[in-house]
Amino acid sequence: MRRHRTLRPQGGAAARVTYEEIFFDLVYAFAVTQLSHKLLLQLDGQGLLETLILWFGVWLGWQYTCWVSNWFDPQTPRIRGLLFATVVLALCMAASIPQAFGDRGLVFAACYAAMQVGRTAFIVWELGAGHPLAANYRRMLGWLCIAAALWIAGGLLGYEGRVVCWLLAIACEYLSPMVGFALPGLGRSYTRDWTIDGGHLAERCQAFVIVALGETLVASGAPLSEAGQWTPDVLLALAATFTGTLAMWWLYFGTSSEDASTVIKASDDPGRMGAYFHYIHAVLVAGMIGGAVGNDLVMLHPRAGMDMAQALTLAGGPAVYLLGSAVYKRVVYGRVPLSHIAGALALLALVPLGQGAPLLYMGWLTTALLLTVGWWEAHVRRGYRPGSSRPS
């Protein structure tokens, strides 16, 4: 591939994550907080649907930017300026999340569409017509323009129309990479041609996991700060929620994260592998957002009896996290860990049993299950290597 003045050098040592990228991630810490608070304040089926739609949009904005910074050097003035412009749009998008299905639907859609289309159009212009990456970005721009039209249309319509249009827009942006951004007259791309830096991409995903885990810590710390008295119940709730967050950290960083970049580098189709990583992390982080809402509930009302929605949240968030982690480890190690499937099923089994029980009890039960899965996985993982389905 011909070297372009704004492209990262290919080959050699893995590209490091730059301060510009870390600055970009800061706005997504705010976005994750907005999403968890939205679900906390609307803990029902409609609130869950809305939060999921907004989350997938938020993640897509981060994901497409991550691919740009994998190929292009954020320390060059042009790409740095592009990232900073994206931060402003992402900040406005995140600020509109609480009313995205109300009065600020068009604001959310317009900021998101401008971020996706504007970034890609800039790269198309920057590359020119002859660069090997240019055709892929032209196809990508076509799909993002289709999705942008659906986002904007949804922002202009009423509630039902908004849900339908935004779901279609998400489908466009999630599925189009897997068909090579195929468009009539423009052909299609092939993931084998996407030269990516596996170490950099894995590290970017890991950075977002830290952002999401930070929100689960905030969900424990903020109610603690606002508590009038630090009673034994409050301190027990803190111990349960913090240990649960630590268990999620252990399951991710203690058992697989270091092997992820090795798998991408060794793959004969690193582009497709990188896409899988991003899709899987969308599920993983969604589970963490659910876990943050559960932490809020336990900290705010430790002795209150649970209703069905609260029981589903406390058990469902960690269960989704474990299922996402199971798929992640299937990609990394070539096997689905039985510990994760068993843990997710055990968590879901708690839902009918937990109704009416104090939130604090459910908090400790879910934490105990996460710790058990972590201990089980740590012992089973010994002797496994990346990409292997059998002990080495």
C-alpha positions, 0 to 999 in steps of 0.5 A: 500500500502506497504510503500517504502523509497521514497514514500510520507506518505499516509493519514493524512495532505495533502502533501505540495509542496516542493522547489524541485518541485518549482525549477522544475516549473521554467524551465516551465516558460521558456518553456511557454515563448518560446511557446508564442514567437513562436506563436507571430512570426508565427501567422498563421494556421501552426504556431498555429498547431506547437505551439499546438503540442509542447505545448501538449508535454511540458504539458505531460512532466510536468504532468507525473512528477507531478504524480511522485512527488505526489506519491514520496517524492522529498526531498529524495535524489533519487527523488530529483536527478531524478527531477534535471535530468529532469530539465536539459532535460526539459531545453534543450527541451524548448531551442529547441522549436523555431526550433523544426519543423526545424533543432532541431526537433531531439533535441526536440524529444530526450530530451523529450523522454529521460525525459519521458522514463528515469523518468519512467524507474528509478521509475520501477527500484526503486520500484522493482518487488513486490510493488503495484505501480510497475505493473502500472509503467511497463505498463506506461513505455511500452506506453511511449516507444511506444510514444518515438519511434514516437517522435524520428521518427518524429524528423528524418522525414520531416515536414509532417511526423514529424507532423503525428508522433508527433500527434500520440505520443501525442495521445498515452500519453494522451489516455493511462492513460484512458485505464489503460495503457493496454498492451498485457501480462501486463494487465491494471491498474484501476484509483480507485487504484491510491492513490493520494493526492488531495490537492497536485495535485490541488496545483501543477496545481494551481502553473502552472497556476501562471507560465502561468499568469506570462507569460501574465504579461511579455507580458505586461511588456517587450514591456513597457520596450522597448517602447521609450516613454510611450505615452497615447496609450501605457499606455492604452494598459498596462491597458487593458492587465494587467486588462485582466490578472487580470480577468483570475486570478480572474476567476480561483483563485477567484471562484474555486481553493480552492474547487478543492482539496475537490472534488478530496478527496471526489471522489470514483475514485480520480485517474480518477479525477486527470487525468481529472484535468490535461487534463482540465488544458492543455486547460486552460493554452493553452488559457493563452498562447494565451492571452499572445500573444494577450497582446504582440500584443496590447502592441507592436502596440496599434493603428495598424489595426487588420487582421484576425489572430490577431483578432482570437488570441486576442479573441480566447485565452480568449475564449479557456480559458473560455471554459476550465474553464467551463469544470473545474467548471463542474468537481468541481461543477457539472455544466457548468457555463452559464457565461463562455459559453456566454462569449466565444461565445461573444468573438468569435463574436468579430472576424469578427467585429474586423477586421481593428479595432485598436488592443487597442480596441479589447484588451479593449473589450476582457478584458471587457468581461472577467471582465463581466464573472468574475462578473457574475460567482461570483454572481451565485456561491454564494450558490454552493458547490463542487460537487453540481449542485444546490444551497445549 
